[in-house]
Amino acid sequence: MQHQLTAAWEKYNDKKLSSKELLQFLGKLNRKHSQKEWQEVEESGAAEEVESD
């Protein structure tokens, strides 16, 4: 994720990406990252349920 943020910031600084495009990219990246974290939480929760049975 750090690499993606750095690349987007460099494009923005080089005027190859507008502020609107940067915000859209950050929103998509945040959504993708949040979904991945939520999957990990759900998977660990499912594992805990199996262990407690």
ABEGO torsion letter per residue (X at the ends): XAAAAAAAAAAAAAGABBAAAAAAAAAAAAAAAAAAAAAAAAAAAAAAAAAAX
